[in-house]
Amino acid sequence: MNQAAPKPPTLYIEGPAFWTPTLPGWDAARAAFRGEGALADPPAKRPSPQVLAPAERRRAPDTVALALEVAAAALAGSGRNAADVPCVFTSAHGDLSINDYMCSTLASDPKGLSPTKFHNSVHNAAVGYWTIGTGCMAASNAVSAYEHSFASGLLEAAVQSACDQEPVLLVGYDAPTVGALTSVTDSRGLLAVALVIASEPSERTVAALDWSLVSEDGTAAAATPPRSEAAKSLAEINPMAASLGLFESLAHLDDGNVGGAGSPVDLPLSASLSLRLQLRPLARG
């Protein structure tokens, strides 16, 4: 007799962070997703993460600057020490501009390849900069699953937090496609998100998170579409747009009664499986 799979434990979200040039920060994004704020005009310039020393900050590619900006914001929002928190960094592509440079240079002038750009071309460059800059000796992972990268990274962070009973930092980021790579993938701009997933609630908890894996007749549940005009404007920006449903739900979390729940958020993991998220606000004493 088949038994139903056990329900995964409730987890808790702290420190949501968001950055894209038209919504440079979670406060701006939250307001826009609620229809209470506008897109930045002109768009913001790339962030300058203070985690890095000035020289490293100048050399860091956009993907590293973006990822570290939201990672630092999430840890600040959680009130936790970055050096102690395991992390999962997820990106569909890594740094596409450096990949284009590497391919072009290897084809035309291999001896002219920049050692710094080669160093920054690896997929785990951002998490490497983060762990070095913060002195983090906890576990770190770099995840990639193409268009399902955010969902896969979130699942990895949730499982790790639930199994190890400790908070885990999740960071998702991607950047525009350039050069010949535009013929095979369409990533149009900068977008990065981050949050801390914890196994127990704290005074910094912003939402309880119930999560499960779902398959409907062998098919993944459709991705939850963006609702607000601000989120719709980012729907095709890069693969991290898959996070928009979750962050819109976080933005609207206090619209209902404490203890209530809004609509679930579905994030496809593959053609046959989705990650279903249900957010709930917490009662405060």
C-alpha positions as CSV (number, residue, x, y, z in Angstrom):
1,M,0.0,0.0,0.0
2,N,1.4,3.4,-1.0
3,Q,1.7,5.9,1.8
4,A,1.5,9.7,1.3
5,A,4.8,11.5,1.4
6,P,5.3,13.3,4.7
7,K,4.5,17.0,4.7
8,P,7.7,19.1,4.7
9,P,8.2,21.2,7.8
10,T,7.1,24.9,7.8
11,L,10.0,27.2,7.3
12,Y,10.3,30.9,7.9
13,I,11.4,33.8,5.6
14,E,13.6,36.7,6.8
15,G,15.2,39.6,5.0
16,P,13.7,39.7,1.5
17,A,16.0,41.6,-0.8
18,F,15.4,42.7,-4.4
19,W,17.4,44.7,-7.0
20,T,16.9,45.6,-10.6
21,P,17.7,49.0,-12.2
22,T,14.0,50.1,-12.2
23,L,13.3,48.8,-8.6
24,P,16.6,49.2,-6.8
25,G,15.8,47.7,-3.4
26,W,13.1,45.7,-1.6
27,D,11.3,48.8,-0.3
28,A,10.9,50.2,-3.9
29,A,9.9,46.8,-5.2
30,R,7.4,46.1,-2.5
31,A,5.7,49.5,-3.0
32,A,5.6,49.0,-6.8
33,F,4.2,45.5,-6.4
34,R,1.4,46.9,-4.2
35,G,0.6,49.7,-6.7
36,E,2.0,52.3,-4.2
37,G,5.2,53.2,-6.0
38,A,6.6,53.8,-9.5
39,L,9.6,52.4,-11.4
40,A,12.8,54.3,-11.0
41,D,13.4,56.8,-13.8
42,P,16.2,57.1,-14.7
43,P,17.1,53.5,-13.8
44,A,19.6,53.0,-11.0
45,K,23.3,52.3,-11.8
46,R,24.7,49.0,-10.8
47,P,25.1,48.6,-7.0
48,S,28.5,48.9,-5.3
49,P,28.5,46.2,-2.6
50,Q,30.4,47.2,0.5
51,V,31.3,43.6,1.3
52,L,34.2,43.9,-1.1
53,A,37.3,46.0,-0.7
54,P,37.4,49.1,-3.0
55,A,39.8,47.5,-5.5
56,E,37.8,44.3,-5.7
57,R,34.6,46.3,-5.9
58,R,35.9,48.0,-9.1
59,R,37.0,44.8,-10.7
60,A,33.9,42.7,-9.9
61,P,31.6,42.0,-12.8
62,D,28.0,43.0,-12.7
63,T,26.8,39.6,-11.6
64,V,29.0,39.6,-8.6
65,A,28.1,43.2,-7.6
66,L,24.4,42.4,-8.0
67,A,24.5,39.1,-6.1
68,L,26.5,40.6,-3.2
69,E,24.2,43.6,-3.0
70,V,21.1,41.5,-2.4
71,A,23.0,39.0,-0.2
72,A,24.1,41.7,2.1
73,A,20.7,43.3,2.2
74,A,19.1,39.9,3.1
75,L,21.5,39.3,5.9
76,A,21.0,42.8,7.3
77,G,17.3,42.3,7.2
78,S,17.6,39.0,9.0
79,G,19.9,40.4,11.7
80,R,22.2,37.4,11.3
81,N,26.0,37.2,11.1
82,A,27.0,36.5,7.4
83,A,30.0,34.6,8.5
84,D,27.8,32.0,10.2
85,V,25.1,31.4,7.6
86,P,25.3,28.7,4.9
87,C,24.4,30.0,1.5
88,V,23.0,28.9,-1.9
89,F,23.6,31.1,-4.9
90,T,21.6,30.3,-8.0
91,S,22.0,31.6,-11.5
92,A,20.9,30.2,-14.9
93,H,23.9,31.5,-16.8
94,G,26.5,33.0,-14.5
95,D,28.1,36.0,-16.3
96,L,27.1,36.0,-19.9
97,S,29.2,39.0,-20.9
98,I,32.4,37.3,-19.6
99,N,31.4,34.1,-21.3
100,D,31.1,36.0,-24.6
101,Y,34.4,37.7,-24.0
102,M,36.1,34.4,-23.3
103,C,34.8,32.7,-26.4
104,S,35.6,35.7,-28.6
105,T,39.1,36.0,-27.3
106,L,39.9,32.3,-27.4
107,A,38.8,32.4,-31.1
108,S,40.7,35.5,-32.1
109,D,43.6,36.0,-29.6
110,P,44.0,33.2,-27.0
111,K,47.2,34.7,-25.5
112,G,45.4,38.0,-24.9
113,L,42.9,36.4,-22.4
114,S,42.6,38.5,-19.2
115,P,43.4,36.5,-16.1
116,T,40.9,38.5,-14.1
117,K,38.1,37.8,-16.5
118,F,39.0,34.2,-16.6
119,H,38.9,34.2,-12.8
120,N,35.4,35.7,-12.9
121,S,34.1,33.4,-15.6
122,V,33.4,30.4,-13.3
123,H,29.8,29.9,-12.2
124,N,30.6,30.0,-8.5
125,A,32.5,33.4,-8.7
126,A,29.7,35.3,-6.9
127,V,29.5,32.9,-4.0
128,G,33.3,32.8,-3.8
129,Y,33.5,36.5,-3.5
130,W,30.7,36.4,-0.9
131,T,32.4,33.8,1.4
132,I,35.8,35.5,1.1
133,G,34.4,39.0,1.7
134,T,32.3,38.0,4.7
135,G,34.7,35.4,6.1
136,C,32.0,32.8,5.8
137,M,33.2,29.2,6.6
138,A,29.8,27.6,6.5
139,A,28.6,25.5,3.6
140,S,28.1,27.2,0.2
141,N,26.6,26.0,-3.0
142,A,26.3,27.3,-6.5
143,V,23.2,26.0,-8.4
144,S,22.2,26.2,-12.1
145,A,19.1,24.7,-13.7
146,Y,18.5,27.0,-16.7
147,E,15.0,28.5,-16.6
148,H,14.3,26.6,-13.4
149,S,17.3,27.9,-11.5
150,F,15.4,30.0,-9.0
151,A,13.0,27.2,-8.1
152,S,15.9,24.7,-7.9
153,G,17.9,27.0,-5.7
154,L,15.0,27.7,-3.4
155,L,14.3,23.9,-3.1
156,E,18.0,23.3,-2.3
157,A,18.0,26.1,0.4
158,A,14.7,24.8,1.9
159,V,15.8,21.2,2.1
160,Q,19.2,22.2,3.6
161,S,17.5,24.5,6.2
162,A,14.9,21.8,7.1
163,C,17.5,19.0,7.4
164,D,20.2,20.9,9.2
165,Q,17.8,23.0,11.3
166,E,19.7,26.2,10.6
167,P,19.1,29.3,8.5
168,V,20.3,29.4,4.9
169,L,20.8,32.4,2.7
170,L,19.4,32.1,-0.8
171,V,20.6,34.4,-3.6
172,G,19.4,34.4,-7.2
173,Y,20.9,36.5,-10.0
174,D,21.3,36.8,-13.7
175,A,22.5,39.4,-16.2
176,P,21.9,40.3,-19.9
177,T,23.0,38.2,-22.8
178,V,25.5,39.8,-25.2
179,G,27.2,38.8,-28.5
180,A,26.6,35.5,-30.2
181,L,24.9,34.0,-27.1
182,T,21.8,36.1,-27.8
183,S,21.0,33.5,-30.5
184,V,20.6,30.8,-27.9
185,T,19.3,32.5,-24.8
186,D,17.3,35.7,-24.1
187,S,18.3,37.4,-20.9
188,R,17.6,41.1,-21.2
189,G,18.7,42.8,-18.0
190,L,19.9,42.7,-14.4
191,L,17.7,41.2,-11.7
192,A,18.8,39.7,-8.4
193,V,16.8,38.5,-5.3
194,A,17.7,37.1,-1.9
195,L,16.2,36.0,1.4
196,V,17.1,33.9,4.4
197,I,15.2,30.7,5.1
198,A,15.1,29.6,8.7
199,S,13.8,26.5,10.4
200,E,12.4,28.4,13.4
201,P,10.6,31.8,13.6
202,S,12.4,34.8,14.9
203,E,11.6,38.5,15.6
204,R,12.8,39.2,12.0
205,T,10.5,36.6,10.4
206,V,8.3,38.2,7.7
207,A,6.4,35.1,6.7
208,A,5.8,31.4,7.4
209,L,6.5,29.2,4.4
210,D,4.7,25.9,3.7
211,W,6.2,24.1,0.7
212,S,5.6,20.9,-1.2
213,L,6.4,19.2,-4.5
214,V,3.4,18.8,-6.9
215,S,2.7,17.1,-10.2
216,E,-0.6,17.2,-11.9
217,D,-1.1,14.0,-14.0
218,G,2.6,13.9,-14.6
219,T,2.8,17.6,-15.6
220,A,4.2,20.5,-13.7
221,A,1.8,23.1,-12.4
222,A,2.0,26.3,-14.4
223,A,4.2,29.0,-13.1
224,T,2.3,31.7,-11.1
225,P,2.2,34.7,-13.4
226,P,3.0,38.3,-12.2
227,R,0.0,40.4,-11.2
228,S,1.2,44.0,-10.8
229,E,2.2,46.2,-13.8
230,A,5.6,46.6,-12.1
231,A,6.2,42.8,-12.0
232,K,4.8,42.3,-15.5
233,S,7.5,44.8,-16.7
234,L,10.1,42.4,-15.4
235,A,8.5,39.1,-16.6
236,E,11.0,38.6,-19.4
237,I,14.1,40.3,-17.9
238,N,16.1,37.1,-17.1
239,P,15.5,33.7,-15.6
240,M,15.3,35.2,-12.1
241,A,11.9,36.6,-13.1
242,A,10.6,33.2,-11.9
243,S,10.9,34.7,-8.4
244,L,8.4,37.4,-9.0
245,G,5.4,35.4,-7.8
246,L,7.0,34.8,-4.5
247,F,8.1,38.4,-4.0
248,E,4.7,39.8,-5.0
249,S,3.1,37.5,-2.4
250,L,5.6,38.8,0.2
251,A,4.6,42.3,-0.8
252,H,0.9,41.6,-0.2
253,L,1.3,39.5,2.8
254,D,-0.2,42.0,5.2
255,D,-3.3,42.5,3.1
256,G,-5.3,39.7,4.7
257,N,-5.9,38.6,8.3
258,V,-3.1,37.4,10.5
259,G,-2.9,33.6,10.2
260,G,-4.6,33.6,6.8
261,A,-3.1,32.6,3.6
262,G,-3.2,33.9,0.0
263,S,-3.0,32.0,-3.2
264,P,-0.2,29.5,-3.5
265,V,2.8,30.3,-5.7
266,D,3.9,27.6,-8.2
267,L,7.4,27.4,-9.5
268,P,8.1,24.7,-12.1
269,L,11.2,22.6,-11.4
270,S,10.9,20.6,-14.7
271,A,8.3,19.6,-17.2
272,S,6.7,17.2,-14.7
273,L,7.3,18.7,-11.2
274,S,6.7,22.0,-9.5
275,L,7.5,23.6,-6.2
276,R,4.4,24.9,-4.5
277,L,4.8,27.7,-1.9
278,Q,2.2,28.9,0.6
279,L,3.0,32.1,2.6
280,R,1.4,33.0,5.9
281,P,1.8,36.0,8.1
282,L,2.8,35.4,11.7
283,A,0.9,36.7,14.7
284,R,2.9,39.0,16.8
285,G,2.5,39.1,20.6
